[in-house]
Amino acid sequence: MTEIKTDKNYQSRMDNLINIMKNSGFLNNSRVESAIRKTPRHEFVPMSLQEKAYDDMPIPIMNNQTVSQPSVVSRMTEWLDVMEGQKILEIGSGSGWQSAILSYLVGRGKIYSIERHSELVDFAKKNLDKLGINNVKVTLGDGGLGLPKESPFDRIIITAACREIPQSLFEQLSINGLLVAPVGEFTQSLVLIKKTSQGVVEIKNESGYVFVPLLGKFDCEKY
């Protein structure tokens, strides 16, 4: 594969990807579009696969994980309705690409990202560091348990399939906070949930997604 080297080459591929996502209805928000444009995906994939960085498809990385499909990242990011200054918990750091997009949207806010695999923790940190992103903290741990000491969070995003959303994560979500996750065993529905003073309310539900399974105490593969 040929490494993407020139800004012109990268920008052209990015423009094409943005158009694909817009035409398919997966990208509708100008702030999310700006965040994606400012977060070059080729910096977050293995060098051998950089040529595919701007295809609308997941890209395999180490430990049988993937960099999620751009249209799916766009959908989840738009549903989260991220605002300046918020504190966000991400379950599943992967390569750090989703974290980087969120970091742009929160500005002075903070992203806490949990990753199960130590190799991916190092990979994500390296990718974020080389772009000078300093409002993301990547931690090795069991994402299903969250980060109680840093809670509550304004937003929570789960980037791996879970049969049920762990109760521990609802407990760490602030009142009026939003949580987005793929829920299901073999194929998943993407769900958006809001926590209110009266309990949790499902806001959106869209079927037809396939994610790698959540690992740890709430490992989807255990069921």
C-alpha positions in Angstrom: 0.0 0.0 0.0 1.1 3.6 -0.6 1.3 5.8 2.4 -0.8 9.0 2.2 1.7 11.7 2.2 0.4 14.9 0.6 -2.2 17.2 2.0 -3.8 17.4 -1.4 -4.2 13.6 -1.5 -5.7 13.5 2.0 -8.0 16.4 1.5 -9.4 15.0 -1.7 -10.1 11.6 -0.1 -11.6 13.3 2.9 -13.9 15.4 0.7 -15.1 12.3 -1.0 -15.8 10.5 2.3 -17.7 13.5 3.6 -19.9 13.5 0.5 -20.6 9.8 0.8 -21.7 10.2 4.4 -23.9 13.2 3.6 -25.5 11.5 0.6 -26.3 8.4 2.7 -27.8 10.5 5.5 -25.1 9.7 8.1 -23.7 13.2 8.4 -26.0 16.1 8.9 -24.4 18.3 11.6 -21.8 21.0 10.6 -20.0 20.8 13.9 -19.5 17.1 13.5 -18.4 17.5 9.9 -15.8 20.1 11.1 -14.6 17.7 13.8 -14.2 14.8 11.3 -12.4 17.1 8.8 -9.9 18.2 11.5 -9.2 14.6 12.6 -7.3 12.9 9.8 -8.3 9.2 9.9 -5.1 8.1 8.2 -3.2 9.1 11.4 -5.2 6.5 13.4 -4.9 3.4 11.3 -1.9 1.0 10.7 0.5 2.4 8.1 -0.1 -0.7 5.9 -3.8 0.2 5.6 -3.5 4.0 5.2 -4.6 3.7 1.6 -8.1 2.6 2.9 -8.3 5.3 5.6 -10.9 7.3 3.7 -13.1 4.4 2.6 -16.4 4.2 4.5 -15.5 0.9 6.1 -14.1 -0.4 9.4 -10.4 -1.0 9.4 -8.8 -3.8 11.4 -6.2 -3.0 14.1 -4.6 -5.2 16.7 -6.3 -7.6 19.1 -9.2 -8.3 16.7 -10.5 -4.7 17.1 -11.3 -2.2 14.5 -11.3 1.5 13.7 -15.1 2.0 13.3 -16.7 2.8 10.0 -16.8 6.6 9.5 -20.5 6.8 8.9 -21.2 4.9 12.1 -18.8 7.2 14.0 -20.6 10.2 12.5 -24.0 8.8 13.5 -23.0 8.1 17.1 -21.3 11.5 17.5 -24.3 13.4 16.2 -26.6 11.5 18.5 -24.4 12.4 21.5 -25.1 16.1 20.9 -21.7 17.1 22.3 -21.3 20.6 23.7 -18.3 22.7 24.6 -16.9 22.0 28.1 -18.5 18.7 28.6 -17.0 15.6 30.3 -17.4 12.5 28.3 -16.7 8.8 29.0 -15.8 6.6 26.1 -15.8 2.8 26.4 -13.4 1.3 23.9 -10.5 3.6 22.8 -9.4 1.6 19.8 -7.0 3.7 17.8 -8.1 7.0 19.4 -10.0 8.3 16.3 -13.4 8.6 18.0 -11.7 10.2 21.1 -10.0 12.8 18.9 -13.3 13.8 17.2 -14.9 14.2 20.6 -12.0 16.1 21.9 -12.5 18.7 19.2 -16.2 19.1 20.0 -15.7 19.5 23.8 -13.0 22.1 23.5 -12.1 22.9 27.1 -13.9 19.8 28.2 -12.4 16.4 28.8 -12.6 12.9 27.3 -12.0 9.9 29.5 -11.5 6.7 27.4 -11.2 3.2 28.7 -9.5 0.4 26.7 -9.2 -3.3 27.6 -6.1 -4.0 25.6 -2.8 -2.5 26.7 -1.4 -2.5 23.1 -4.3 -0.4 22.1 -3.9 2.0 25.0 -0.4 2.6 23.8 -1.5 2.9 20.2 -4.3 5.4 21.0 -2.0 7.5 23.2 0.6 7.6 20.5 -1.9 8.7 17.8 -3.4 11.4 20.0 0.0 12.7 21.1 1.3 13.1 17.6 -1.6 15.4 16.8 -1.1 17.4 20.0 -4.5 16.4 21.5 -4.2 16.9 25.3 -7.8 16.7 26.6 -8.1 13.0 26.2 -7.1 10.6 29.0 -6.8 6.9 27.9 -6.9 4.4 30.7 -6.4 0.6 30.7 -9.3 -1.1 32.3 -12.7 -2.8 32.1 -15.0 -0.3 30.3 -18.2 -1.9 31.6 -17.2 -0.7 35.1 -16.7 2.9 33.9 -14.7 5.4 35.9 -16.7 6.0 39.1 -14.0 8.4 40.6 -14.4 10.7 37.6 -18.2 10.6 37.4 -20.7 12.0 36.7 -20.3 12.3 32.9 -22.4 14.5 30.6 -22.1 11.9 27.9 -21.2 8.3 27.6 -20.4 6.4 24.4 -19.9 2.7 24.2 -18.1 1.6 21.0 -18.5 -2.2 21.5 -21.6 -4.4 21.4 -23.2 -5.2 24.7 -26.2 -7.4 25.3 -27.4 -5.0 28.0 -26.0 -1.6 29.0 -24.2 -2.1 32.3 -26.0 -0.5 35.2 -22.8 0.9 36.5 -22.6 3.2 33.5 -26.1 4.6 34.0 -25.1 5.3 37.6 -22.1 7.4 36.3 -24.2 9.4 33.8 -25.4 12.9 35.0 -29.0 13.8 35.1 -30.1 14.9 31.6 -27.0 13.2 30.3 -27.0 11.1 27.1 -25.6 7.6 26.4 -25.2 6.0 23.0 -24.4 2.3 22.6 -24.8 -0.7 20.2 -27.0 -3.2 22.0 -27.5 -6.8 20.9 -25.7 -10.2 20.6 -25.1 -11.0 16.9 -26.3 -7.8 15.3 -27.0 -4.7 17.3 -29.4 -1.7 17.5 -27.8 1.6 18.1 -29.7 3.2 21.0 -29.7 6.7 22.5 -30.7 6.9 26.1 -31.3 10.0 28.3 -31.1 9.8 32.1 -33.7 12.0 33.8 -34.7 12.5 37.4 -37.5 10.0 36.7 -35.3 7.3 35.3 -33.8 6.5 31.9 -35.7 7.1 28.6 -34.9 5.7 25.2 -34.7 8.6 22.7 -33.6 6.7 19.5 -33.2 3.2 18.3 -31.8 2.1 14.9 -31.2 -1.5 13.9 -28.7 -3.0 11.5 -25.3 -2.5 13.1 -22.4 -4.9 13.8 -19.7 -4.1 16.4 -17.0 -6.1 18.0 -18.1 -7.4 21.5 -17.6 -5.5 24.7 -14.9 -7.3 26.8 -14.6 -7.7 30.5 -17.1 -8.3 33.3 -20.0 -7.6 30.9 -18.4 -9.5 28.0 -21.1 -10.0 25.3 -19.4 -13.2 24.2 -20.1 -14.8 27.6 -23.8 -15.0 27.0 
